[in-house]
Amino acid sequence: MKSEDLYKESKKYLPGGVNSPVRAYKPYPFFVDKGKGSKIYDVDGNEYIDYCLAYGPLVLGHSHERIVENISEAIKKGTTYGAPSEKEIILAKEVINRVPCADMVRFVNSGTEATMSAIRLARGYTSRNKIVKFEGAYHGAHDYCLVKSGSGAATLPDSLGIPEDTTKNTLSVPFNDEEAIKQLIKNEGNNIACIIMEVVMGNIGCIQAKKGYLEFLRKITEENNILLIFDEVITGFRIAKGGAQEYYNIKPDLVTFGKIIGGGFPMGALAGKKEIMEMIAPSGSVYQAGTFNGNPISVIAGITTLNLLDNKFYKKINEKGDYLRSNIKNIIEDLDLNLNPVGLGSMFQIYFNPNEVLDYSDAKNSDSEKFFLYFKELLKNNVFIPPSQFECNFISIKHSKEDLDFTSDSIEQSLKKVFK
């Protein structure tokens, strides 16, 4: 059965034919048969060089030999226990050794759970209710963070089923805007428990903070007894051993992880200062629990992954990112196109936008229709990226120079088609 047939069948049983909205695109998505290394293969017999990588976690590529081997052995001992295992301590120590702000860790099952728990912990620690997020930032599909952007400090739910009362304590401001933060803290500072932020905004493309902005946020939060939470679900263990906080040399109070920490298996984590983390039950009164927290299979995958992410790994994978971004920049210049290539480390994107993108408002001015045409042309050329302009693309250690050169050629041919 081919992808088109499977999609027609899946719509009978799955809302929209998929289990997550980002997977849906017209006329229908391809259905995966398998993944190996830098490649993903569909049921129609097509092979693609994969830069989606399950939206980021597969930094070692698909079906990494060491992970498959270790998981195969571990699963013989059981799939879950509902009781502690020694491996949880080993992974916790590895996280603490790597991450500057981490004194203690709580393992959860997803990035969404991690950010939701971090917000609850911040409120419990500060005895304040309001939180601040940045317009366009995605912190998981939970009610407090699913708010409409572009409405200033006053926020409304961004989904049916969320009461307005739920988001009344969520304040939203533009990214990279110091004055907006200053004014918000002036008005609401005594009520704000935390500022939560993607250090690199990877869910509206790939936006970095302006020079000095992270330092500004760290200073103003400390001065006003507001916790600073880095959402490193995407950047954690991808751009540096200690994540974005190591890369930018800024130490938050709390950090959340997902994606890579489970080595391709469902997992997330919350980490931070001991005095804050010890407020989590059972040592404190901030409740957080989960039957699958510290699941032994995910933990083994996480240990295996982090053990492979050494300094040599980061040097090599970041060089791959530099190489591909340089090629993309040259292609855009040679074709004389008003596009904006961005990225860092092993992350990249092209904004179909002639202007610099510093926040969500800028990103929204991108030409998403042309971007989708570009996405479809890349698919025809056997390159798979996320289908939305407002996602980031990722490189794995398994992407070879031949992959990157083929991709560069495909990007050039695709852009020529889109802008002919």
ZAMARGU-4260 file (C-alpha; in steps of 0.2 Angstrom, whole numbers, plus 5000, padded with zeros to 4 digits):
<rodrens>
0) 5000/5000/5000 | 5007/5017/4995 | 5007/5033/5005 | 4992/5040/4996 | 4982/5025/5000
5) 4988/5024/5018 | 4983/5042/5020 | 4966/5039/5014 | 4964/5025/5026 | 4972/5034/5041
10) 4959/5048/5039 | 4946/5036/5044 | 4954/5032/5061 | 4966/5047/5065 | 4960/5065/5066
15) 4967/5073/5050 | 4976/5056/5046 | 4990/5060/5057 | 4995/5060/5076 | 5003/5077/5076
20) 4997/5092/5065 | 5015/5096/5059 | 5015/5080/5050 | 5001/5085/5038 | 5003/5094/5022
25) 4995/5094/5005 | 4991/5083/4995 | 4997/5070/5008 | 5012/5066/5018 | 5024/5051/5013
30) 5023/5037/5025 | 5039/5030/5032 | 5045/5013/5030 | 5062/5015/5039 | 5076/5026/5043
35) 5095/5023/5044 | 5109/5035/5046 | 5106/5051/5037 | 5092/5044/5026 | 5073/5041/5028
40) 5064/5029/5017 | 5045/5029/5012 | 5033/5015/5008 | 5034/5021/4990 | 5052/5016/4988
45) 5059/5034/4989 | 5075/5038/4999 | 5077/5055/5006 | 5092/5064/5015 | 5083/5069/5031
50) 5085/5086/5039 | 5069/5084/5049 | 5077/5070/5060 | 5060/5068/5070 | 5061/5087/5073
55) 5078/5086/5081 | 5082/5072/5092 | 5091/5061/5080 | 5108/5070/5082 | 5117/5053/5079
60) 5106/5049/5064 | 5093/5035/5062 | 5095/5018/5070 | 5112/5022/5077 | 5121/5005/5080
65) 5126/5008/5098 | 5109/5014/5103 | 5101/4999/5094 | 5113/4987/5102 | 5111/4994/5120
70) 5092/4995/5119 | 5091/4977/5113 | 5100/4971/5128 | 5091/4982/5140 | 5074/4977/5134
75) 5077/4959/5139 | 5077/4965/5157 | 5060/4973/5156 | 5052/4988/5148 | 5047/4998/5163
80) 5047/4995/5182 | 5038/5009/5192 | 5053/5008/5203 | 5070/5017/5203 | 5085/5010/5193
85) 5104/5013/5195 | 5104/5019/5177 | 5094/5035/5182 | 5108/5040/5193 | 5121/5038/5180
90) 5111/5048/5167 | 5107/5062/5180 | 5126/5063/5184 | 5130/5065/5166 | 5118/5079/5164
95) 5124/5088/5180 | 5142/5086/5174 | 5138/5094/5157 | 5125/5108/5161 | 5131/5123/5171
100) 5115/5127/5180 | 5111/5109/5184 | 5113/5103/5202 | 5098/5091/5202 | 5087/5083/5188
105) 5070/5076/5187 | 5066/5065/5172 | 5050/5066/5163 | 5042/5059/5147 | 5043/5074/5135
110) 5048/5092/5132 | 5030/5097/5136 | 5030/5089/5153 | 5047/5097/5156 | 5041/5115/5153
115) 5025/5112/5162 | 5034/5106/5177 | 5047/5120/5177 | 5033/5133/5176 | 5024/5125/5191
120) 5040/5124/5201 | 5044/5142/5197 | 5027/5147/5204 | 5029/5136/5219 | 5047/5143/5223
125) 5042/5161/5221 | 5024/5161/5227 | 5019/5171/5211 | 5007/5167/5198 | 5012/5176/5182
130) 5024/5169/5169 | 5032/5178/5154 | 5035/5170/5137 | 5040/5177/5120 | 5028/5179/5105
135) 5029/5164/5094 | 5039/5153/5106 | 5033/5135/5108 | 5035/5127/5125 | 5024/5112/5122
140) 5005/5109/5120 | 5000/5113/5137 | 4987/5126/5142 | 4998/5139/5150 | 5009/5141/5135
145) 4996/5139/5120 | 4992/5158/5119 | 4990/5169/5104 | 5005/5180/5099 | 5005/5198/5094
150) 4993/5204/5107 | 5005/5212/5119 | 5005/5208/5137 | 4987/5202/5137 | 4985/5184/5130
155) 4971/5174/5124 | 4971/5155/5122 | 4977/5149/5105 | 4966/5133/5105 | 4948/5129/5108
160) 4946/5120/5124 | 4957/5132/5134 | 4948/5143/5146 | 4953/5161/5146 | 4955/5161/5164
165) 4969/5148/5161 | 4980/5160/5151 | 4976/5176/5161 | 4993/5174/5170 | 5003/5171/5154
170) 5011/5187/5148 | 5018/5188/5130 | 5031/5200/5124 | 5041/5202/5107 | 5058/5193/5107
175) 5074/5203/5107 | 5065/5219/5114 | 5073/5225/5130 | 5060/5239/5132 | 5045/5228/5131
180) 5053/5217/5146 | 5057/5233/5156 | 5040/5239/5154 | 5032/5223/5158 | 5042/5220/5174
185) 5039/5238/5179 | 5020/5235/5179 | 5020/5217/5184 | 5037/5213/5192 | 5030/5208/5209
190) 5018/5195/5201 | 5030/5187/5189 | 5037/5170/5194 | 5047/5167/5178 | 5053/5171/5161
195) 5053/5155/5150 | 5062/5156/5133 | 5069/5146/5119 | 5087/5152/5119 | 5087/5150/5100
200) 5069/5151/5094 | 5068/5135/5084 | 5049/5134/5083 | 5047/5149/5071 | 5062/5145/5061
205) 5079/5148/5069 | 5080/5165/5078 | 5095/5169/5089 | 5095/5183/5103 | 5103/5199/5098
210) 5120/5203/5106 | 5118/5207/5124 | 5100/5201/5125 | 5103/5186/5135 | 5114/5195/5147
215) 5101/5208/5149 | 5088/5195/5153 | 5099/5187/5166 | 5102/5203/5175 | 5085/5210/5175
220) 5077/5193/5182 | 5090/5192/5196 | 5087/5210/5201 | 5068/5207/5202 | 5068/5189/5210
225) 5061/5181/5194 | 5067/5164/5189 | 5075/5163/5171 | 5070/5146/5163 | 5079/5141/5147
230) 5069/5129/5136 | 5082/5119/5128 | 5071/5105/5122 | 5079/5109/5104 | 5096/5116/5109
235) 5100/5105/5123 | 5115/5094/5119 | 5114/5099/5101 | 5124/5115/5100 | 5136/5111/5114
240) 5140/5098/5128 | 5131/5109/5140 | 5118/5116/5128 | 5114/5134/5124 | 5119/5140/5141
245) 5137/5134/5139 | 5137/5140/5121 | 5132/5158/5126 | 5139/5157/5143 | 5123/5162/5152
250) 5117/5152/5167 | 5098/5151/5170 | 5089/5146/5186 | 5081/5131/5178 | 5082/5122/5161
255) 5071/5110/5152 | 5077/5096/5140 | 5068/5084/5128 | 5073/5077/5111 | 5091/5072/5112
260) 5091/5067/5130 | 5081/5051/5126 | 5092/5046/5111 | 5077/5045/5100 | 5065/5038/5113
265) 5051/5048/5123 | 5059/5058/5137 | 5062/5075/5144 | 5070/5082/5159 | 5070/5097/5171
270) 5086/5103/5180 | 5092/5117/5190 | 5098/5124/5206 | 5097/5113/5221 | 5087/5125/5232
275) 5074/5126/5219 | 5074/5108/5213 | 5072/5101/5231 | 5055/5109/5231 | 5049/5095/5220
280) 5039/5081/5228 | 5044/5070/5238 | 5057/5082/5245 | 5045/5097/5243 | 5028/5102/5240
285) 5028/5105/5221 | 5019/5090/5214 | 5027/5081/5199 | 5025/5063/5195 | 5024/5051/5181
290) 5023/5032/5179 | 5036/5032/5165 | 5048/5045/5173 | 5065/5038/5171 | 5059/5024/5160
295) 5074/5012/5159 | 5074/5010/5140 | 5074/5029/5137 | 5087/5031/5150 | 5098/5018/5142
300) 5096/5027/5125 | 5100/5044/5134 | 5116/5037/5142 | 5122/5030/5126 | 5119/5046/5116
305) 5127/5058/5128 | 5142/5046/5130 | 5145/5048/5111 | 5143/5067/5112 | 5161/5073/5116
310) 5171/5088/5110 | 5176/5079/5094 | 5158/5076/5090 | 5153/5094/5092 | 5168/5100/5082
315) 5163/5088/5068 | 5145/5091/5067 | 5147/5110/5069 | 5159/5110/5054 | 5145/5101/5044
320) 5133/5115/5049 | 5145/5128/5044 | 5149/5120/5027 | 5130/5118/5022 | 5126/5136/5028
325) 5140/5143/5018 | 5135/5134/5003 | 5117/5140/5005 | 5123/5158/5007 | 5133/5157/4991
330) 5118/5149/4982 | 5107/5163/4987 | 5119/5176/4982 | 5123/5168/4966 | 5105/5167/4961
335) 5102/5185/4967 | 5088/5181/4979 | 5081/5191/4993 | 5081/5177/5005 | 5088/5176/5023
340) 5098/5161/5027 | 5100/5158/5046 | 5107/5145/5059 | 5121/5140/5070 | 5129/5124/5075
345) 5120/5110/5066 | 5104/5120/5064 | 5099/5129/5048 | 5084/5137/5039 | 5080/5149/5025
350) 5068/5163/5028 | 5059/5167/5013 | 5060/5185/5018 | 5072/5199/5012 | 5074/5206/5030
355) 5083/5201/5045 | 5071/5191/5057 | 5073/5196/5075 | 5056/5191/5082 | 5039/5182/5078
360) 5032/5198/5069 | 5047/5198/5057 | 5045/5179/5054 | 5027/5181/5050 | 5032/5192/5035
365) 5040/5178/5027 | 5033/5170/5011 | 5026/5154/5017 | 5018/5149/5001 | 5034/5150/4991
370) 5043/5141/5005 | 5030/5126/5003 | 5034/5126/4985 | 5053/5125/4989 | 5049/5111/5002
375) 5040/5101/4988 | 5054/5104/4975 | 5066/5097/4988 | 5056/5082/4991 | 5056/5079/4972
380) 5075/5080/4973 | 5076/5067/4988 | 5079/5080/5002 | 5067/5080/5017 | 5065/5095/5028
385) 5050/5100/5039 | 5036/5107/5028 | 5034/5123/5037 | 5043/5139/5036 | 5042/5140/5055
390) 5052/5125/5059 | 5071/5122/5060 | 5081/5110/5050 | 5094/5099/5058 | 5110/5090/5053
395) 5116/5073/5061 | 5133/5066/5063 | 5129/5054/5050 | 5127/5067/5036 | 5142/5065/5025
400) 5150/5078/5014 | 5142/5069/4999 | 5125/5071/5007 | 5128/5090/5010 | 5134/5092/4992
405) 5119/5083/4985 | 5108/5094/4997 | 5117/5110/4991 | 5113/5105/4973 | 5095/5101/4977
410) 5093/5117/4986 | 5100/5127/4971 | 5089/5118/4959 | 5073/5120/4970 | 5076/5138/4972
415) 5078/5140/4953 | 5061/5132/4951 | 5052/5142/4964 | 5059/5159/4958 | 5060/5155/4939
</rodrens>
